[in-house]
Amino acid sequence: MRPQSVILTFLGDHVYGRGICVSSKSFIDAFARVGISEEATRSTLTRMVGRGLLRRQRSGRRMYFGLTPTSTEVLKDGERRIWHSGVVNDADEDRWTLIGFSLPESWQRQRHELRSRLIWAGFGPLQNGLWIAPGEVDPARVIDDLGANVKVFAAEPRRPTDMQTLVGDAYDLAGLGARYRAFLRRWDQADPAPGAPDDLARSLMLLTDWLQIIRTDPRLPLRYLPHDWPAEKAQRVCHALHERFRPEAVQVAARLLDAIPDETWAER
């Protein structure tokens, strides 16, 4: 597991919404439980500060780390995906968002950035320069500040469009399904992660695994997915295990947390 992914999981489950900053020692102690070294934790915290995902706040001789508006939005998105929107899209409406764009060939960086944002927002390539996503997606978070020539439409499929084939061509269903099945092989058992020292470690590993999958899941309409699609079962397993691990995870985290009030909390 990437240290930054584990840190974001920890922040989302034990820091987000509490208005606190956490000492580097707390991070080091927590992540040692999942095999992340002190050096890797410290360097990851430094990189996250540089990327605007964390802010430093000193108290005495100790350095503490708090959330920024950027990381708050990332954690809010993670919370929505895990606990609210879910992985199954069984909506009756067959509504889609289409984005068409054109960029000069010389704009390689902007092209790569736009495609990364489109995938993050649930889009798949329909054809060259035309991408599609289920539901109604706010394009502002995708296209703002890139300077691209972009056109956005809300759409519904019409004959003779074969949506089953279109979805299979635009999205890597085999790869996404394989990730869900790998999650089930690891976690759908009586004693998952038996080598972990406690339920805080198990909880961190569980939610980090889960987030890495669902952040790449565009929540395609269930009607266009294979009949044995494993996402719903995997979600039930994740939620049940998190509930099982949570009491001890909270207790262990409370013992580890060296926290101070976030000076910027009142401004948000």
Order of alpha helices (4+ residues) and beta strands (2+ residues): alpha-beta-alpha-alpha-beta-beta-alpha-beta-alpha-beta-beta-alpha-beta-alpha-alpha-alpha-alpha-beta
